[in-house]
Structures are given as structure tokens and as C-alpha cells.
């Protein structure tokens, strides 16, 4: 009986939402369960998927809080875009 935990930041996929929607969660559950079936031959009914939404302030990336790291990436991308013009 596999138990798969998926952690996502507690934010929406569009600016007007603050979390993952029920439909998106259902798609994650279906997709992860299908992967377990395809890769490990685990029946869908024996796979448990847990989705944990983590507040953005509680998530770090690249040695920085996620918001700061994303800003760093965006600034670097803008800098590259401006240098190619």
C-alpha cells in the first residue's frame, strides 16, 4: 500500500486564487495514482495520496525564502532578456 505525499506551496495557479483548487487536487491524485500503477503495478485502490499545502513563508529554495528566490530568478531572467536586445 503506497502512501505518496505531495507538497505544494499554498498559493493558487492564477493570481485570483490563494490555493490549489479541488479539481487540481483531484488531477494530482489521479495522476500520482496512475504513475504508481504504471511503474510499480500498484492498484489504484491501494494507493493513498496526501496533498500538503505549505505556506509560502515556510518554504525555502536555493538557500532563500521562496519569494526571494523567485524574485532573484525573475531579475536574472529580465537581465538576460535585456542583454539580448
C-alpha positions in Angstrom: 0.0 0.0 0.0 1.9 3.1 -1.2 1.4 6.4 0.5 2.6 9.3 -1.6 2.9 12.8 -0.1 2.8 15.8 -2.5 3.8 19.1 -1.0 2.9 22.3 -2.8 3.1 25.9 -1.7 -0.2 27.3 -0.5 -0.9 29.6 -3.4 -3.1 29.4 -6.4 -2.2 28.7 -10.0 -3.6 32.1 -11.1 -3.4 35.5 -9.3 -7.0 35.5 -8.2 -6.7 32.2 -6.2 -4.9 31.5 -3.0 -4.7 27.7 -3.1 -4.8 24.7 -5.3 -8.4 24.0 -6.4 -10.3 20.8 -5.7 -10.2 20.0 -9.4 -6.4 20.4 -9.5 -6.0 18.3 -6.3 -8.2 15.6 -7.9 -6.0 15.6 -11.0 -2.8 15.3 -8.9 -4.3 12.4 -7.0 -5.4 10.7 -10.3 -2.0 11.3 -11.9 0.1 10.1 -9.0 -2.0 7.0 -8.6 -1.7 6.2 -12.3 2.1 6.6 -12.0 2.2 4.1 -9.1 0.1 1.7 -11.2 2.3 2.1 -14.4 5.6 2.0 -12.6 5.1 -0.3 -9.6 1.9 -2.2 -10.7 0.2 -0.9 -7.5 -3.6 -1.0 -7.9 -5.3 2.4 -7.9 -7.4 1.4 -4.9 -4.3 0.6 -2.8 -2.6 4.0 -3.3 -3.1 6.8 -0.9 -2.1 10.4 -2.0 -1.8 13.1 0.6 -1.5 16.7 -0.6 0.0 19.1 1.9 -0.2 22.8 1.2 2.7 24.7 2.8 2.6 28.4 3.4 5.0 30.2 1.1 6.8 31.7 4.1 7.6 28.2 5.3 9.2 27.0 2.1 12.8 27.7 1.1 14.7 27.2 -2.1 18.2 27.9 -3.1 19.1 29.0 0.4 16.4 31.7 0.4 12.8 32.0 1.3 10.9 31.1 -1.9 9.5 34.6 -2.6 13.1 36.0 -2.5 14.4 33.2 -4.7 11.7 33.7 -7.3 12.5 37.4 -7.4 16.1 36.6 -7.9 15.2 34.3 -10.8 12.9 36.9 -12.3 15.5 39.6 -12.0 18.1 37.3 -13.7 15.7 36.5 -16.5 14.9 40.1 -17.1 18.6 40.9 -17.1 19.3 38.2 -19.7 16.3 39.4 -21.8 17.6 43.0 -21.8 21.1 42.0 -22.7 19.9 40.2 -25.8 18.1 43.2 -27.2 
